Every structure is written in C-alpha cells, then in structure tokens.
C-alpha cells in the first residue's frame, strides 16, 4: 500500500472515530489492540489488516469500502449520536453489535428486492 | 383546550394504528409487527434506557436495556418510537435516564409521547372511574392500573399526580415495597423486574430474511451462517434442538372447524 493511501485511510479512520464520539482508549479496548497501534493506523504509518478494518468500520458505522477507496467524504451510513461518558466499554460492544445487525438487515432487504 | 404536541402525536399515532381509546397495548408487538421496527433487548451497564438506529428509510432498530424493569422497557420502546417517527433528521440516538434539562428537549418530548401513547388521559380516567366508581384511589387501585397499562410504578404515580387523582404526599407513601404488594394481590410481578436472566431477546425478521435469501440461493450457506452469528442467532445453528415439537395441543381434537 502506498504511503499516500495509508495516510488517507488513517485520516478517515480518525475522523470517523471522532464523529462516533469515541476516544482512542475506548476504541482500542473494544477491538482489543493497544492505543499506540491505533494511533499508528490513524497516522497512516502502519498497514491495517482487513479484519481489524472491518471491526472499526462497523463500530464507526461506515462500509469498509469508504476507508479503502479515496471517494468523496461522507457521513456514516449508520450514525448514532451519544456522549461517550454515558456509555461503558461493555455498552460499546452492544452498540457495535447493533450497528452490524442493522447493516446486515439493510443489506438483506436490498438483496431480497433484487 | 391546549394540548402539548407530543401528546397530540401520541393520540394520533394510536388512532393511525387502530388502537381503541381505552385499550392498553403490547408495544413490542406493535413496533415489530405493525411498524417493522426490530427490537433487541440486552444488558447494558451504563446509565442508558436504550437507543435507536436507522439505516435508509426502511431499516430501523431499537435497543433496550434489559437491566431496567419490564415496565421501564415498555416505556423506552415507546420513547424510542417517538424519535424514529418524529425526529426524522436524527439517524440514531442513545437515551440517558432522567435527563430533563433544556439540552434534552427532545428527550422530554419523547417521554411525554411515550407516557400518553401507552396511557392516554381519557383511557386512564376511564379505567380509574371503572375501578373505583368515584372513590378515593388506594394502592391496590394503583397496582391494578399499572398492570392494566403495563407501565412502571413510577410512571403511574407521576401520571396520577398530573391528573390530580392523588396528591404528592399520597404518591410518596405509595412509592415503596411495590413488588411485594403486587405479589400479595396475585399479580405477576415481571412488570417490576429486570429481564437480565433471559439473556438477549430479539424481535426481528432478521433470521427469516436470512433463511429466505439462503432458500432462494441468493446467499451461500457460509454467508447464511455468518449472518446468523453476527445477528446473535447462534442458537439457530448450534442450539439444543430438543423439545422443538412443542406441547401436545388437545385443542384441535376438541374443536372441529
């Protein structure tokens, strides 16, 4: 992956995290990596594996494609407004599960119509 | 007569759904079967009643905290329904418990809607009159009413105070020991208890959709499995398949159609 692609992806990851109202600590705990690793990805200095990218995309409410392709900047597909102090880390797992549930449900409905 | 907008909306919403003016409602059934809103009831540890999310126009989800009482959960479902129906620009929101400052105006509106959607003034007055024939309300009557409308004891006391049916002092006296009192009167006390022990409960067409897509060869078996696991339906794949025949039903033998 070229340095520029990594940088763009990192910038989007950081913006998506902020839009979701989450701190690096919360996200790193949730996806079971350490905070330093997450900041490497957000600074675009390390390559990220697809499984982790998928987890982050679900958590932030975007598709994986959004981070890989340098298309137009967008609002998340699934957005949820909350104040971080209202949620515990365990609750973030529930939010993440709910986002995946909703995304799958929407995709299944689209597929059924085809 | 002046009526707050959320109250008006609650009455209109009941009307649109064809709910009788004195009827109590099964909010989970209405949201799932009539409004096509999926519901997940699961344990959350923060100070949260629940939240909603939507994607596109036709996919909506309400998540409810199972560590609150069942009465509280019904109220949360109606509260989130308000956000989905009327806060159209909002794609998702987590609703904290008991935040009533100005910043949370739409939370207050959603609470007012929920209270009147589950229990309109006319229905409450009607049931009070029917139960007491004009006599002073006592704790047994309050328990009867909250069980009829399936709302929490706290919500019932607030509404009865607002309606002028009980005073502040009377409400305070009626606050404590409600589960025991309801039990002594022979009520099922589930309304007053949390549902943590039931695990995660899902009301949705999710599993049916996945099965339909697989049966019509629109997805592979691997994808079908993945969807079920992602959606919290591991039991469909790996669950105990015993006792799926159900209890013997003599109904068919006894009645001929």
Interface residues (C-beta under 8 A of the other chain):
Chain A: X77 X78 X79 X80 X81 X82 X83 X86 X87 X88 X90 X91 X94 X95 X97 X98 X99 X100 X101 X102 X103 X104 X105 X106 X108 X109 X111 X112 X114
Chain B: X38 X40 X42 X43 X44 X45 X46 X47 X48 X51 X53 X54 X55 X56 X58 X59 X61 X63 X90 X91 X92 X93 X94 X96 X204 X206 X209 X210 X212 X213 X218 X219 X227 X230 X231 X232
